[in-house]
Amino acid sequence: MLLRGIAGLIATLVLWTAIVFIFNVPAYLLPGPIEVFDRVVFLFENAKLIQHVWVTLSEIIAGFVSGTIAGIVAGVVFARFPRVERFATPLILLLQTAPKIAIAPLLLLWLGIGPMPKIVLIAIVTFFPVMAGMVTGLRYGEGSFRDLAAVLKLSPWQRFVHIELPSALPSVLAGMAVATTLAMTAAVIGELIGANEGIGYLLSSGQENSDTSVVIGMVILLSLIGWAFYEVIELIRRRSLGRFQLS
């Protein structure tokens, strides 16, 4: 899949270059890949691009890990206690259906202009798909193995580690894969609303200065980071399923 993705990226760059050349598109509307690359190099050399990338990466990692842990814990609780799930579902749905661009200003007012509003927003969007995957995996896992656990009189911890977790793992990792794309979007929204550093901040600055090359360069950079996160989750999924597969 990685090789197909790289091939698709190369084909996109070739098509992009051809469109700019054939139709003679002005650079202020659609600069070519070389112009965008030169602009990114300029930001790397003169605008501390690495520092901005690290700020966004640290926010995404912190928010993603926090949201994943919270989603797994909530999924276990909801699967064990359906009444708790029914009580908490309206609040969870409210957070998920509310436009994130509307939640971001509230978090900014409550938590300040630092990294915390972005981390919390990323955790919110990560929480739901992971939680849903955990609940699905625990409730609709291998029923025969649950019967065997009852016969063997396994403890709740043994049943969770040896039966329920391997059964829920595919659903949880699928939820995490979905959450990677949502996390990227949430990070950018948070930085666009209020930040003085990060990739989203550079993107907003490029928009304010009508610098199309910066905007496109930051969009591409964010897409590459999101792709890298997705590939990491896919790698974890492949290795984990081989290790925890029920037999």
C-alpha positions in Angstrom: 0.0 0.0 0.0 2.9 2.3 0.7 4.4 1.8 -2.7 1.0 2.5 -4.3 0.7 5.7 -2.3 4.1 6.9 -3.4 3.3 6.1 -7.0 0.0 8.0 -6.7 1.9 11.0 -5.2 4.4 11.0 -8.1 1.5 10.8 -10.6 -0.2 13.7 -8.9 3.0 15.9 -9.1 3.4 15.1 -12.7 -0.2 15.9 -13.5 0.1 19.1 -11.4 3.1 20.2 -13.4 1.5 19.4 -16.7 -1.6 21.5 -15.8 0.4 24.5 -14.8 2.6 24.2 -18.0 -0.1 23.4 -20.5 -2.7 26.0 -19.3 0.0 28.6 -18.3 -1.7 29.1 -14.9 -0.4 32.2 -13.1 1.8 31.4 -10.1 -0.4 33.5 -7.8 -3.3 31.1 -8.5 -1.5 27.8 -8.8 2.3 27.7 -8.5 4.1 24.6 -9.8 5.6 21.9 -7.5 9.1 23.4 -7.9 7.9 26.9 -6.8 6.2 25.3 -3.8 9.2 23.3 -2.9 11.4 26.4 -3.1 9.1 28.2 -0.8 9.1 25.4 1.8 12.9 25.4 1.7 12.8 29.1 2.3 10.6 28.6 5.3 12.9 25.9 6.6 15.9 28.2 6.3 14.4 31.5 7.5 11.2 30.8 9.4 12.1 27.9 11.7 9.8 25.5 9.9 11.1 22.5 11.8 10.1 24.1 15.1 6.6 24.7 13.7 6.4 21.1 12.5 7.4 19.9 15.9 4.8 22.0 17.7 2.0 20.5 15.5 3.4 17.0 15.8 3.6 17.2 19.6 0.0 18.5 19.8 -1.2 15.7 17.5 0.7 12.9 19.4 -0.4 14.2 22.8 -4.1 14.6 21.8 -4.2 11.3 19.9 -2.7 9.3 22.7 -5.0 10.9 25.3 -8.1 10.4 23.1 -7.1 6.8 22.4 -6.6 5.9 26.1 -9.8 7.6 27.0 -11.7 5.9 24.2 -10.4 2.4 25.2 -11.2 3.0 28.9 -14.7 4.3 28.1 -15.3 1.5 25.7 -14.6 -1.1 28.4 -16.8 0.8 30.9 -19.7 1.1 28.4 -19.4 -2.6 27.4 -19.5 -3.6 31.0 -22.2 -1.2 32.2 -24.8 -0.4 29.5 -26.6 2.0 31.8 -23.5 4.2 32.0 -23.4 4.2 28.2 -27.0 5.3 27.9 -26.4 8.1 30.4 -23.2 9.3 28.6 -24.3 8.9 25.0 -26.1 12.2 24.7 -23.1 14.2 25.8 -20.7 12.2 23.6 -22.9 12.7 20.6 -23.2 16.4 21.4 -19.4 16.7 21.3 -19.1 14.7 18.1 -21.8 16.4 16.1 -21.0 19.9 17.2 -18.8 21.7 14.5 -15.2 21.5 15.7 -14.6 25.0 14.4 -17.3 26.1 16.9 -15.7 24.2 19.8 -12.2 25.5 19.2 -13.0 29.1 20.3 -14.5 27.9 23.5 -11.5 25.8 24.3 -9.3 28.8 23.5 -11.3 31.0 25.9 -11.2 28.3 28.7 -7.6 27.0 28.2 -5.7 29.9 26.7 -3.7 30.3 23.5 -1.1 27.6 24.4 -1.0 24.0 23.1 -3.7 22.7 25.5 -6.8 23.8 23.5 -5.4 21.9 20.4 -4.6 18.8 22.4 -8.0 18.7 24.0 -9.7 19.2 20.6 -7.6 16.4 19.0 -8.5 14.1 22.0 -12.2 14.8 21.5 -12.2 13.8 17.8 -10.0 10.8 18.5 -12.1 9.6 21.4 -15.3 8.6 19.6 -14.0 6.3 16.8 -11.7 4.5 19.3 -14.5 4.2 21.8 -16.9 2.9 19.2 -14.4 0.3 18.0 -13.7 -0.9 21.5 -17.4 -1.3 22.4 -18.1 -3.1 19.1 -15.2 -5.4 19.6 -16.1 -6.3 23.2 -19.8 -6.8 22.5 -19.6 -8.7 19.2 -16.4 -10.6 19.7 -16.0 -14.4 19.7 -18.9 -15.7 21.8 -17.5 -19.2 21.8 -14.3 -18.0 23.5 -16.4 -16.2 26.1 -18.2 -19.5 26.9 -14.8 -21.2 27.2 -13.7 -18.4 29.6 -16.7 -19.1 31.8 -16.0 -22.9 31.8 -12.3 -22.3 32.7 -13.4 -19.7 35.4 -10.9 -17.1 34.2 -10.6 -13.9 36.2 -12.0 -10.7 34.7 -8.4 -9.6 34.0 -7.5 -12.9 32.3 -10.6 -12.8 30.2 -9.9 -9.3 29.1 -6.2 -9.8 28.2 -6.5 -13.3 26.6 -9.9 -13.1 25.0 -11.6 -9.7 24.9 -8.7 -7.6 23.9 -7.5 -9.7 21.0 -11.2 -9.9 19.8 -11.6 -6.1 20.1 -8.2 -5.2 18.6 -9.2 -5.1 14.9 -12.1 -2.8 15.7 -10.0 -0.5 17.9 -7.2 -0.2 15.3 -9.8 0.6 12.6 -11.1 3.3 14.9 -7.6 4.6 15.4 -7.0 4.7 11.7 -10.1 6.9 11.2 -9.0 9.0 14.2 -5.6 9.8 12.5 -7.3 11.9 9.8 -9.7 13.5 12.3 -6.7 14.4 14.5 -5.0 16.2 11.6 -8.1 18.2 10.9 -8.6 19.2 14.5 -5.0 20.3 14.9 -5.2 22.6 11.9 -8.6 24.0 13.1 -7.1 24.7 16.5 -4.1 26.5 15.1 -6.1 28.5 12.6 -8.4 29.7 15.4 -5.7 30.8 17.8 -1.9 30.1 17.7 1.4 31.8 17.3 3.3 28.7 16.1 2.6 25.5 14.2 1.9 24.4 10.7 -1.7 25.8 10.9 -0.2 29.1 12.0 2.0 29.2 8.9 -0.9 28.3 6.7 -3.0 31.1 8.1 -0.1 33.5 7.7 0.3 32.4 4.0 -3.4 33.0 3.5 -3.3 36.5 5.0 -0.3 37.4 2.8 -1.9 35.9 -0.3 1.1 33.6 -0.6 -0.4 30.6 -2.4 2.9 28.7 -2.4 3.0 28.7 1.4 -0.6 27.6 1.7 -0.2 24.8 -0.7 3.1 23.8 0.8 1.6 23.6 4.3 -1.4 21.6 3.0 1.0 19.1 1.4 3.1 18.9 4.5 0.0 18.3 6.7 -1.1 15.6 4.3 2.2 13.9 4.4 2.2 13.9 8.2 -1.3 12.5 8.2 -0.3 9.8 5.8 2.7 8.9 7.9 0.5 8.6 11.0 -1.9 6.3 9.1 1.0 4.1 7.9 2.2 3.8 11.5 -1.2 2.6 12.7 -1.3 0.2 9.8 2.1 -1.2 10.8 0.9 -1.6 14.4 -2.3 -3.3 13.2 -0.5 -5.8 11.1 2.0 -6.8 13.8 -0.6 -6.7 16.6 -3.1 -8.9 14.7 -0.4 -11.5 14.1 0.5 -11.5 17.7 -2.9 -11.4 19.3 -4.9 -13.4 16.8 -7.3 -15.8 18.4 -6.8 -19.5 17.5 
